[in-house]
């Protein structure tokens, strides 16, 4: 099976849902997570704090430079993710559709690279 990253994206500056709606989203995501686990597709998942809490690390000629803030200068930022195992892209897209419905946001699907042969 192939592992896929299902990444949830947020747009900074958009108003947050009302507290009741956020509570429902958390409940729906928990239900989705349990479904993924029960199907044996679960690898790992996590939600992220807002992008303004990020620190970017670069190394140039052995010198480490840290910068407050996200790497990408954009309003669209990664808000959370799932790593799943799926038989093919269609199966991963089906999980992504359920995840997008649960979290009420867009979900990008990307396969992991195969490990190089030793």
DATA-V829023 format. One line per field, one symbol per residue. ss: DSSP state (~ for helix, > for strand, _ for the rest). phi: phi as a letter, one per 30 degrees, with the letter a starting at -180 (. if undefined). burial: # if it has 16 or more other C-alpha atoms within 10 Angstrom, else .. A space follows every 50 residues. Layout:
ss=???
phi=???
burial=???
//
This chain:
ss=_>>>>>>>>>>_______~~~~~~~~~~~~~~~~~~~~___>>>>>>___ ~~~_>>>>>>__>>>>>>_______>>>>>>>>>>>__~~~~~~~~~~~~ ~~~___>>>>>_______
phi=.ccbcccccbcdjdddddedddeddedddedeeddddddicdcaaaccde edcdbccbbbhiccbcbdjdddcaddbdclabcbcbdadddddddddddd ddchadbccbdddddddd
burial=..########..............#..##..##..#....##........ #..................#......##########.....##.###### ###.#####.#.......
//
